[in-house]
């Protein structure tokens, strides 16, 4: 009976590692597919919609900034739920739904941005900043796909979700720093 129990534990460990590997491979596939499409696609060089902003750049900057603000909520709520927020105590019941909804809204806010980056601009290589931005954007969607799958794994290693979530956050911050911060430091461009 003991041998069977240890065998079952090993099997679930193998399944968890296999599931995590599959999630990581899918995430890598999403990143590569987006990058390949953006690089091979002939950009339209025009927006489809601007959602009331004066231009595509303004729309992308403000939606990206909204996503960054919501990911800050994600980070704080995750730290609170995992007991890693100093002097905060146990997270109340409302923190988990705030975490989920802030992440969902942040993701949805990035979709028009990504669509316009891919369809209207493509994967640019004009400068290191542009290459960094495109790479970080593709990595964000791959990391997001891997994290969403990682959430469904029953016995993933304890480090998996923090690393996946950190990659989602870090890649979006990098994409934002290489675009919105660049935009906000330019003079003569309309803000809205």
Buried (B, 14 or more C-beta within 10 A) or exposed (E): EEEEEEEEEEEEEEEBBEBBEBBBEBBBEBBEEBBEBBBEBEBEEEBEEBEEBEEBBBBBBBBBBBBBEBBBBBBBBBBBBEEEBEEEEEBEEEBBEBBEBBBEBBBEBBEBBBBBBBBBBBBBEEEEEBBBBBBBBBBBBBBBBBBBBBBEBEEBEEEBBEBBBBBBBBBBBBBBBBBBEBBEEEEEEEEE
